[in-house]
């Protein structure tokens, strides 16, 4: 093995270790992707996780969180090694959160940027551009926090704009990475792009509904008080329907099995989680046994060529107009 190959293997192992320390669902889904998509999405996930760490920084005030997000966006334009090392050291030492995995990720920011620079230029540009959009969007939302430093969303439109910023953009980025697969996926590009933002919004909405109680304790009031609970669950089901259509389109067109599995698994887990939260309330989670059952079901359906997800959602959700997540004006 050459020194370059050994270095590449070591970096890949380190990225996978960081993924495992900072993710639950995506640590299960990303390793199912084929290369080069697996490395691309790993790097993208870690960059977005750095941004999420700043947005959620429980020990920092709003000005420090906004400044760090803008600094990360700037680094994606000008990743000078000295500046990267300085930022990583400052971010880590200032400890925006208590989570050890997130702190190690901040310290490893230069490694993540090194990996980004090693990707194919088209993929690297997609990842950097979409991460910048989310960083600046997050900073904009944080700037709207109240005097107590709490971000309070008041309307359904605000909630959807927030979900688009933190997750819909991710769906758009993933779609463009999948379209780098070429002729197999190209025929369904319009169908994927129409559903890309809803794919991200679906997963984010389920997380918000699940974490509603703990979010308030951490300085986020993301569930609009004037919006009926039933309306929020209906929106989540409608988005999960469109996310399911997204994955089934990939499966039907013959996309590589790992790409289908990567998109299917978060949807299956989100559907089960939403049903659980609707019955038991915020904080409810599905068990490890249920996660294992859903993974086995997905793998069986893939092997047998059966639809890998069901069309989630009520009849009312299925009749909902086919609008993707709203982009902030």
ZIVEN-V197695 format. One line per field, one symbol per residue. burial: # if it has 24 or more other C-alpha atoms within 12 Angstrom, else .. A space follows every 10 residues. Layout:
burial = ???
//
This chain:
burial = .......... ##.###.### .##.###### ###..##### ########## ########.# ##.####### ###.##..#. ...#..##.. ##..###... ########## #######.#. ..##.##### ########## ###.#...## ###..#.### ########## ########## #...#..##. ########## ########## ##...#..## ####...... .######### ########## #.#.###### ########## #####.##.. .#.###.... #..##.###. .#....#### ###...#... ..#####..
//
